[in-house]
Amino acid sequence: MPKRPSLSNQNQPKRVVFCDFDGTITAEETFVGMLKEFAPELSEQLMPQMYARKLTLREGVRQLLESIPSRRYPEIVEYAKPKLIRPGLEALLDFLDAQGVPFIVVSGGVRGIVETVLSQTSTKGKSLIERMAAIYAVDLDAKGDYLQVFSEFEADTELVAKVLVMARHPAEEQIAIGDSVTDLNMALHAPVVFARDRLCQYLDEHKKPYIPWNDFFEICDKLSQEWENS
């Protein structure tokens, strides 16, 4: 399982890639789909408020997760198992490995889902989880009657404040990859942003430049072109 290293200035890499998981690494919104499956009524009520940014992710996601009985946690893990990875991730990881660039997963979703999906997908004899420099996500305690949420990086409006994670991994150039409202703050702080789906709309509102993308092959091609010329 990837550890959570803190990089000092002495071994600070030239570049670091920070990538969202749900709807970014996965081909569909796995976490959102799970919430709709296991907390349907509350999801219908709270999700539109979170997308409209009238309710913070910190409040909304916590309410949703903590409304789910702990006995259903094994079902949540099973729900995640068949989820597909967006095309091109292996090619991007190969390229980044060759360049010595760490690939860090930063998810506002549940660690158990992230690790389940990444553990099941293998490339070159390794599961994808072994190729991640680090994984940051929401941790759950299923010992009580209902799930309890824990996050080392809970702050301001987010359960996982992605900008705090970025600060733990300084680099000359930080690249963010995302797709939705959970990635907005990360994208606003990153010099280079790859955005798709709802994140494009939010960044347009903030007049923040970004590179649109559909699959990881496109990101790989774009980074290869940019870094060759730098």
C-alpha positions, 0 to 999 in steps of 0.5 A: 500500500502506498505510503504518504511521504513528505518531501523535503526541499533537498529531494523536491522533484521538478514536477508532481502530478496530482490526480483525482479518482472518482470520474477521473481515474474511473470512467464513471463517478464511482463515489457519487454512484455509491452514495446514490445507491446506499443513501438515495434519499439524502443524496437526492437532497444534498448533491444538488446543493453541493454541486451548486456550492450552497453546501460545502463538501465537508458538510455534505459528504460527511452527512451522506457517509455517516447516514450509511449503516456500518453493516453495509460497508462490505457491500460498498467495497463490492460495489466498487470492484467492477468499476472501469479505469479511464483509458490511457492511465497505464501509458501515462504512468509509464511516461511519468515513470520514465520522466521520474515524475510522481503520480499522486492520487487525491480523492475526496471519496472513500479510501476503501473504494480507491484501493479496491479499484486500483488493486484489481487492475494490473499492469506489467505484473503490478497492480495500479496501486503499487504504481502510485507515489501516494494516495490521499482519501477519506477514511471510514470507521465501521465499528459503530452502528453507522460509518464514521468519517476521518480525514487527516486533511479536513479543512475549510470546505473540504473533507480532503483539502487537496491544496494541503496535500499539494503543500506536502509535495512541493515541486517546481511545477505541479500538475492537477487532473480532475473533473468536478467540484471536489477538484476546484481548489486544487485546480485553482492552485495548480499552474497546469490543469487538465479539466473535464466535465463539471470542472471546466464550467467551474474554472470558466467561472473563475477565468482559470486557464485549463487543458480539456481532456477525455482520456489519459492518452491525451494528457500523456501526449500533451505533457510529452509535447510540453516537456520536450519543448521546455 
